[in-house]
């Protein structure tokens, strides 16, 4: 019980923040994982703009159908 109380005491601000706002960082973690996968699968980019364009392409939900 003492161990659990210490964990709660250390993370009390984060727990209260979640209870007040009901927001987690799951979306951010998901986007970060996707961008890391893009970086790994490309075997590096020539410059930052190309990497940024690839992230926008894969995560942006663009509709490339010209109709």
Buried (B, 14 or more C-beta within 10 A) or exposed (E): EEEEEEEEEEEEEEEEEEEEEEEEEEEEEEEEEEBEEBBEEEEEBEEEEEBEEBBEEBEEEEEEEEE
